[in-house]
Amino acid sequence: MLFTLIKKDIIIAKSYSLCVVAVAVGLPLLFAWRQPDMGGLYALLSAVLISSVAFNLAVSEKENQYPRATALLASTPYMRTKIVGAKYSLYILIYLICCASFFIESQFIPAISVDSFPMAAAVVFLVQAVGMGILLPIQYKFGYDKTKLLGFLLFLAPIIITAAEQTTLPADIANRFDWFPAAAAPAAYIIGIAVWALSLGISKKIFEKKDLL
C-alpha cells in the first residue's frame, strides 16, 4: 500500500520526478564547474533541498487542483495515515537518490569530493529533516496556497549559496570533517530521525482531523 501511494505521487508529478533525478545528477557537476571552492557538502545539500522542495511544490499544487481526488483517497483514517507516511517516505527516497548520485560522482570529480562522506551525508540528512520537517506540518495545517511562499524560501536557500560566486570558503570548513568526533555522524542521523518522526506524528494528527472538502 505504501509503495502504491508513493508511486501515485511520482505519477502525479512525473515531469518533476525526472527533474529530481536531473538535479541529483547535474547539480554537483554544476558546482564542480562553477563553484569548486565551496566544497562537496554544499553541492549535496543543494541537490537534496532543491529536489525535495521542487517535488513538494509540484505534488501539492496538483493535489490542490483536485481536492476531491485526495478526499476520496483519504476516505478512512487508516488511509489518511498511509497517505502522510508515503509523503514522508518520498523525501527519504529523494535523499537516498541524491546521496547515491553524489557519492558516485565524487569518486571521479575531486572538486566535489569530501573527506568524510558519512559525515557530509549525516549533516545533509539533518538539515533536510529540519527544513522539510517544519514545512510539511504547516502545509498540512494551512494548505498549499497559504504556505507555498514558505516552500519557495526553502527552495531559494541553496540557490543563494550557489549564486555566491565571490565567496571562497576555507577547505577545512567546506570540505573537511576530521575535527568532528566519531559519534557525530550517528548522532546527526539519530536527531534527524527524531525530527522526522515528530514531524510525521504532527502531520498525521493534523491530516486526520482535516476537512478535505
Legacy VTK file of the C-alpha trace (Angstrom):
# vtk DataFile Version 3.0
C-alpha trace
ASCII
DATASET POLYDATA
POINTS 213 float
0.000 0.000 0.000
2.767 2.457 0.910
4.580 1.724 -2.354
1.355 2.343 -4.296
0.879 5.744 -2.667
4.496 6.697 -3.344
4.044 5.644 -6.961
0.883 7.776 -7.106
2.794 10.917 -6.123
5.552 10.152 -8.613
2.973 9.772 -11.384
1.186 12.978 -10.351
4.398 14.958 -10.803
6.056 12.739 -13.383
7.926 15.580 -15.107
9.242 16.763 -11.750
10.231 13.212 -10.862
12.633 13.323 -13.781
13.780 16.757 -12.610
14.661 15.285 -9.207
16.988 12.803 -10.903
18.396 15.567 -13.122
19.104 17.804 -10.123
20.634 14.926 -8.159
22.998 14.156 -11.023
23.550 17.608 -12.500
23.831 19.988 -9.550
27.063 18.537 -8.108
28.554 18.736 -11.624
27.475 22.382 -11.829
29.206 23.073 -8.504
32.372 21.381 -9.716
32.341 23.583 -12.816
31.181 26.946 -11.428
31.996 26.974 -7.700
34.523 24.268 -6.760
35.806 26.310 -3.785
32.529 25.858 -1.927
33.118 22.148 -1.497
31.095 18.987 -1.939
28.953 19.473 1.161
27.094 22.383 -0.385
26.617 20.536 -3.656
24.947 17.635 -1.849
22.913 19.934 0.402
21.665 21.960 -2.559
20.749 18.842 -4.533
18.720 17.409 -1.644
16.914 20.631 -0.689
16.116 21.777 -4.222
14.887 18.307 -5.219
12.772 17.964 -2.065
11.107 21.367 -2.283
10.544 21.252 -6.064
8.847 17.868 -5.777
6.813 19.017 -2.785
5.528 22.103 -4.580
4.695 20.114 -7.722
2.708 17.407 -5.925
0.991 19.883 -3.586
-0.090 22.082 -6.490
-1.637 19.112 -8.301
-3.445 17.925 -5.182
-4.701 21.460 -4.588
-6.199 21.488 -8.082
-8.081 18.234 -7.485
-9.136 18.191 -3.795
-11.920 15.643 -4.393
-9.373 13.058 -5.501
-7.492 13.439 -2.220
-10.739 13.328 -0.249
-11.791 10.107 -1.967
-8.404 8.510 -1.416
-8.394 9.563 2.246
-11.892 8.239 2.964
-10.777 6.351 6.082
-8.490 7.353 8.977
-6.242 4.399 8.125
-5.742 5.669 4.589
-5.007 9.176 5.828
-2.174 7.822 7.950
-0.778 5.921 4.974
-1.002 8.968 2.711
1.061 11.069 5.104
3.557 8.243 5.634
4.019 7.909 1.873
4.714 11.635 1.553
7.472 11.465 4.156
8.925 8.303 2.634
9.286 10.133 -0.673
11.665 12.688 0.831
13.834 9.963 2.307
13.894 8.372 -1.155
14.938 11.710 -2.703
17.702 11.996 -0.108
18.977 8.498 -0.925
18.943 9.167 -4.683
20.906 12.402 -4.244
23.423 10.760 -1.902
23.978 7.788 -4.207
24.463 10.041 -7.230
26.790 12.378 -5.327
28.894 9.527 -3.963
29.417 8.030 -7.425
30.304 11.397 -8.957
32.657 12.337 -6.128
34.755 9.258 -6.871
35.629 10.749 -10.257
35.437 14.507 -9.629
37.840 15.736 -6.899
36.225 19.203 -6.830
33.086 17.874 -5.134
34.641 15.140 -3.009
34.550 15.328 0.769
36.952 13.814 3.281
34.117 12.118 5.149
31.098 11.225 3.036
29.221 9.658 6.002
29.582 12.913 7.952
28.517 15.067 4.998
25.535 12.814 4.326
24.543 12.935 8.006
24.675 16.748 8.105
22.539 16.995 4.961
20.067 14.448 6.356
19.656 16.562 9.496
19.213 19.809 7.549
16.618 18.191 5.261
14.783 16.766 8.267
14.594 20.174 9.956
13.621 22.092 6.812
11.023 19.681 5.456
10.000 18.624 8.955
8.881 22.192 9.645
7.359 22.802 6.209
5.164 19.688 5.954
3.040 20.065 9.137
2.499 23.750 8.332
1.478 22.769 4.827
-0.979 20.160 6.104
-2.418 22.686 8.554
-2.868 25.708 6.301
-2.858 24.249 2.779
-0.761 24.762 -0.314
-1.902 28.293 -1.233
-1.047 29.777 2.163
2.304 28.006 2.556
3.816 27.874 -0.935
5.865 31.012 -0.198
7.491 29.197 2.718
8.385 26.374 0.349
9.884 28.811 -2.133
12.022 30.368 0.619
13.411 26.942 1.473
13.891 26.332 -2.252
15.860 29.577 -2.646
18.241 28.915 0.242
20.669 26.654 -1.666
20.291 28.797 -4.811
21.558 31.798 -2.870
24.531 29.730 -1.735
25.210 28.677 -5.316
24.983 32.280 -6.531
27.590 33.492 -4.027
30.338 33.386 -6.627
32.606 35.730 -4.715
32.608 33.518 -1.636
35.685 31.428 -1.006
35.338 29.101 1.950
38.282 27.520 3.724
38.672 23.873 2.830
38.538 22.852 6.491
35.003 24.316 6.692
33.590 23.430 3.299
35.188 20.074 2.770
36.659 18.579 5.938
35.076 16.874 8.934
38.161 15.438 10.624
37.586 17.561 13.710
34.140 16.027 14.327
34.090 13.215 16.872
33.412 9.733 15.558
29.929 9.755 17.081
28.891 12.973 15.295
27.512 11.286 12.164
25.373 8.721 14.037
24.184 11.498 16.355
23.136 13.646 13.378
21.183 10.718 11.938
19.520 9.975 15.276
18.482 13.611 15.725
17.305 13.736 12.109
15.209 10.599 12.528
13.709 12.046 15.717
12.807 15.273 13.879
11.248 13.311 11.007
9.279 11.143 13.462
7.994 14.163 15.414
7.025 15.972 12.231
5.316 12.827 10.870
3.295 12.419 14.056
2.148 16.061 13.964
1.240 15.867 10.271
-0.782 12.682 10.794
-2.805 14.267 13.604
-3.479 17.383 11.532
-4.461 15.431 8.410
-6.711 13.016 10.322
-8.827 15.937 11.572
-8.735 17.980 8.363
-11.899 18.592 6.349
-10.786 17.891 2.785
-13.894 19.264 1.041
LINES 1 214
213 0 1 2 3 4 5 6 7 8 9 10 11 12 13 14 15 16 17 18 19 20 21 22 23 24 25 26 27 28 29 30 31 32 33 34 35 36 37 38 39 40 41 42 43 44 45 46 47 48 49 50 51 52 53 54 55 56 57 58 59 60 61 62 63 64 65 66 67 68 69 70 71 72 73 74 75 76 77 78 79 80 81 82 83 84 85 86 87 88 89 90 91 92 93 94 95 96 97 98 99 100 101 102 103 104 105 106 107 108 109 110 111 112 113 114 115 116 117 118 119 120 121 122 123 124 125 126 127 128 129 130 131 132 133 134 135 136 137 138 139 140 141 142 143 144 145 146 147 148 149 150 151 152 153 154 155 156 157 158 159 160 161 162 163 164 165 166 167 168 169 170 171 172 173 174 175 176 177 178 179 180 181 182 183 184 185 186 187 188 189 190 191 192 193 194 195 196 197 198 199 200 201 202 203 204 205 206 207 208 209 210 211 212
